[in-house]
Amino acid sequence: MGKFITILFGVYIVYYVGNIIYDLFLIRDPENTDNEEDVFSLEQDADENNIVPVTIDDVEDIKRPANQEQEIDENMATEEQEEPDINDLRKKYENEKQIDDFNSAPTIEEKIERAKKINSAVFKEMLRKAETSIQVVDLNGQKVYKSAM
């Protein structure tokens, strides 16, 4: 194993020494190398470019189907109508407010008031009905809870 590593190491050294000698002495430099540099100037192009403002009239017209043009015209006609009546706006506001109130969660104070309304007698009656009206029934060998109400 030691001889193999030594031979492999020698082959590497010979390979790299050969590459270095080839690069330094055997490759001929191109004799016709031009050291001219290309000079680019943007001054000529800057004079030719004129800034032109683009307006909505300059934009290409888009071809739309006839029914879409009618919808656009109808929408524009409805926007041009006079302002809605104050009573209609008030009704719309009240309806939206009612919807917002419906979706809002009750506050802690509201929960406490609701809990106070349920007195102990009502709660005890509800528990008594739950105890007597729910029965355990054997159905096909399985115990099932069933309401007797």
C-alpha positions in Angstrom: 0.0 0.0 0.0 2.9 2.3 0.8 4.4 1.8 -2.7 1.1 2.6 -4.4 0.8 5.9 -2.5 4.4 6.8 -3.3 3.9 6.1 -7.0 0.6 8.0 -7.1 2.3 11.0 -5.4 5.1 10.9 -7.9 2.7 10.8 -10.8 0.9 13.9 -9.4 4.2 15.8 -9.1 5.3 14.9 -12.6 1.8 16.0 -14.0 1.8 19.4 -12.2 5.5 20.1 -13.1 4.7 19.2 -16.8 1.7 21.6 -16.8 3.8 24.5 -15.3 6.6 24.0 -17.9 4.0 23.8 -20.7 2.4 27.0 -19.5 5.6 28.9 -19.1 7.7 27.9 -22.1 5.8 26.0 -24.7 2.7 28.1 -25.2 3.4 30.8 -27.7 2.0 34.2 -27.0 -0.2 35.5 -29.8 1.9 38.0 -31.7 -0.9 40.0 -33.2 -2.5 41.1 -30.0 -4.0 44.6 -30.4 -3.9 46.7 -27.3 -6.5 49.1 -28.7 -9.3 49.8 -26.4 -12.9 50.4 -27.6 -14.2 53.8 -26.5 -17.9 54.1 -26.1 -19.6 57.5 -25.8 -23.2 58.1 -24.8 -23.2 61.8 -25.6 -24.3 61.1 -29.2 -27.3 59.1 -28.0 -28.3 61.6 -25.3 -28.9 64.4 -27.9 -31.1 62.1 -30.1 -33.5 61.1 -27.3 -36.2 63.6 -26.6 -38.6 63.1 -23.7 -42.2 63.0 -24.9 -45.1 63.1 -22.5 -47.7 60.4 -23.1 -51.4 61.3 -22.4 -54.5 59.2 -22.4 -55.3 60.2 -25.9 -52.0 58.7 -27.1 -52.8 55.3 -25.7 -54.1 52.7 -28.2 -57.8 52.1 -28.1 -58.7 48.7 -26.7 -61.3 46.8 -28.6 -64.0 45.4 -26.3 -67.1 43.3 -26.9 -70.3 45.3 -27.4 -71.9 44.1 -24.2 -68.9 45.2 -22.1 -69.1 48.7 -23.5 -72.8 48.9 -22.6 -72.0 47.8 -19.0 -69.3 50.5 -18.8 -71.7 53.1 -20.1 -74.4 52.0 -17.6 -71.9 52.2 -14.7 -70.9 55.7 -15.8 -74.5 56.7 -16.0 -75.3 55.6 -12.5 -72.2 57.4 -11.2 -73.4 60.6 -12.7 -76.7 60.5 -10.9 -77.3 63.0 -8.1 -76.5 62.2 -4.5 -78.7 59.7 -2.7 -81.3 60.8 -0.3 -80.2 61.3 3.3 -83.0 59.0 4.6 -81.7 56.2 2.3 -78.2 56.7 3.7 -79.5 56.7 7.3 -81.4 53.4 6.7 -78.3 51.9 5.1 -76.2 53.0 8.0 -78.6 51.5 10.6 -78.8 48.2 8.7 -75.0 47.9 8.6 -74.8 48.9 12.3 -77.3 46.2 13.1 -75.3 43.6 11.2 -72.1 44.8 13.0 -73.8 44.5 16.4 -75.0 41.0 15.5 -71.5 39.7 14.7 -69.9 41.3 17.7 -69.2 39.1 20.7 -71.0 39.9 24.0 -69.0 41.8 26.5 -68.2 40.6 30.0 -70.9 42.8 31.5 -73.5 41.4 29.2 -72.5 37.8 30.2 -72.7 38.7 33.9 -76.2 40.2 33.5 -77.4 37.1 31.6 -76.0 34.9 34.3 -77.9 36.9 37.0 -81.1 36.5 35.1 -80.9 32.7 35.4 -81.8 32.2 39.1 -81.1 29.1 41.1 -84.6 27.7 40.8 -84.6 27.7 37.0 -81.2 26.1 37.1 -82.3 23.4 39.5 -85.4 22.6 37.5 -83.2 22.3 34.3 -80.9 19.8 36.1 -83.9 17.8 37.5 -85.3 17.4 34.0 -81.9 16.4 32.6 -81.5 13.7 35.3 -84.9 12.2 34.8 -85.3 12.5 31.1 -82.0 10.9 30.0 -81.9 7.1 30.3 -79.3 4.5 29.5 -80.7 2.0 27.0 -79.1 -1.3 25.8 -79.2 -1.3 22.0 -77.7 -4.3 20.3 -75.4 -4.9 23.2 -74.2 -1.3 23.4 -75.2 1.2 26.1 -76.6 4.3 24.5 -77.9 7.5 26.2 -81.4 8.3 25.1 -83.8 11.2 25.9 -87.2 10.3 27.2 -88.7 13.7 26.2 
